[in-house]
């Protein structure tokens, strides 16, 4: 049963990535599914795996797509990576996108906890980190890719409009 769920998840992530690659967000390199994120000084077996990792010269966008699991865990697993990234002057800003479908084992209170932790990270990393949460109700890879693309473009537009 678990193997079937993993195959479905892998197929779904690949479909989302395929839709992202056809979307004309050329400035981003797209990696995934299960892209291993380097955590310096720690054995590779402990490195977190990103469902989808988008990276440009200025920004990293991490996308986690969860089904009936704790969205806070998806955010917390990157904390050491954030620490390392933001320690360097001139390092890239990070946008974290959590897309979660709640089920019978994980309740809606986890969204509020995710928002709380996200706000703590925003305060800690002084505007170099941002996050967004989407509760999904269906498994439509094209809609999900469009939502991710809209978040990427909104961030690009905001950056452009703030710099003028």
C-alpha positions in Angstrom: 0.0 0.0 0.0 2.8 2.5 1.0 4.6 1.7 -2.3 1.4 2.5 -4.3 1.0 5.9 -2.4 4.7 6.8 -3.1 4.4 5.9 -6.8 1.2 8.1 -7.0 3.0 11.0 -5.2 6.1 10.7 -7.4 3.9 10.7 -10.6 2.0 13.7 -9.3 5.1 15.7 -8.5 6.6 14.9 -11.9 3.4 16.2 -13.5 3.5 19.5 -11.5 7.2 19.9 -12.5 6.4 19.2 -16.2 3.8 21.9 -16.1 6.2 24.3 -14.4 8.8 23.7 -17.1 6.4 24.7 -19.9 5.4 27.9 -18.0 8.1 30.4 -19.2 9.7 31.1 -15.8 13.0 30.8 -17.5 15.1 32.5 -14.9 14.5 29.5 -12.5 16.3 26.2 -12.5 13.7 23.5 -11.5 14.8 20.5 -9.4 12.7 17.6 -8.0 11.0 15.6 -7.0 12.9 14.7 -3.9 15.8 17.1 -4.5 18.3 16.6 -1.7 19.2 20.0 -0.1 22.8 20.2 1.1 23.3 20.7 4.8 26.9 21.5 5.3 28.8 19.4 7.8 26.1 16.8 8.1 25.9 13.3 6.5 24.0 13.3 3.2 21.4 10.8 4.6 20.1 13.6 6.9 19.7 16.2 4.2 16.1 17.3 3.7 14.4 16.4 0.4 12.4 19.1 -1.3 9.4 18.1 -3.4 10.2 20.9 -5.8 13.1 23.3 -5.7 13.2 26.4 -7.9 16.4 28.5 -7.9 17.4 31.8 -9.7 20.4 34.0 -9.2 18.5 35.9 -6.5 16.0 33.6 -4.9 15.2 30.0 -3.8 11.6 28.8 -3.9 10.9 25.6 -2.0 7.6 23.8 -2.7 6.3 21.1 -0.4 3.2 19.2 -1.4 1.7 17.3 1.5 -1.2 14.9 1.8 -2.5 14.3 5.3 0.7 15.2 7.0 2.0 17.9 9.3 2.9 21.0 7.2 5.0 22.4 10.1 7.4 19.4 9.8 7.8 20.3 6.1 9.0 23.8 7.1 11.1 22.9 10.2 13.2 20.4 8.3 14.8 23.3 6.4 15.7 25.3 9.5 19.5 24.3 9.4 19.5 25.1 5.7 18.0 28.6 6.3 20.6 29.2 9.0 23.4 28.4 6.7 21.9 30.3 3.8 21.2 33.5 5.7 24.6 33.5 7.5 26.3 34.5 4.2 26.1 38.2 3.2 24.4 38.5 -0.2 22.8 35.1 -0.1 19.5 34.3 -1.8 16.1 35.1 -0.4 13.8 32.1 0.3 10.1 31.7 -0.5 8.6 28.6 1.0 5.3 27.4 -0.5 3.3 24.7 1.4 0.5 23.0 -0.4 -1.4 20.8 1.9 -4.4 18.5 1.6 -5.8 17.6 5.0 -7.1 14.2 5.8 -8.4 12.2 8.8 -5.1 12.2 10.7 -3.9 15.8 10.5 -6.4 18.5 11.4 -6.7 22.2 10.5 -5.0 23.4 13.7 -1.7 22.5 12.0 -2.3 25.3 9.5 -2.3 27.8 12.3 0.8 26.3 13.8 2.5 26.5 10.3 1.5 30.2 10.0 2.9 30.8 13.5 6.2 29.1 12.7 6.4 30.9 9.3 6.0 34.3 11.1 8.8 33.4 13.5 11.1 32.6 10.6 10.1 35.9 8.9 11.0 37.8 12.1 14.2 35.8 12.6 15.5 36.3 9.0 14.4 39.9 8.7 12.5 39.9 5.4 14.8 37.5 3.6 12.3 34.7 4.2 8.6 34.5 3.2 6.1 31.7 3.0 2.6 31.0 1.7 0.1 28.2 2.5 -2.4 26.7 0.1 -5.0 24.2 1.2 -5.7 21.9 -1.7 -8.9 20.1 -2.2 -8.2 18.2 -5.3 -5.3 16.6 -7.1 -5.0 18.6 -10.3 -1.3 19.0 -11.3 -2.0 21.8 -13.8 -3.9 23.9 -11.2 -1.1 23.4 -8.7 1.5 24.4 -11.2 -0.5 27.5 -12.1 -0.7 28.5 -8.4 3.1 28.0 -7.9 3.7 30.1 -11.1 1.4 32.8 -9.9 3.3 33.0 -6.6 6.7 33.1 -8.4 5.5 35.9 -10.7 3.8 37.8 -7.9 7.2 37.8 -6.1 9.0 38.9 -9.2 6.5 41.8 -9.8 6.7 42.9 -6.1 10.5 42.9 -6.3 10.5 44.9 -9.5 7.9 47.4 -8.2 9.8 47.9 -4.9 13.1 48.6 -6.6 11.8 51.4 -8.8 
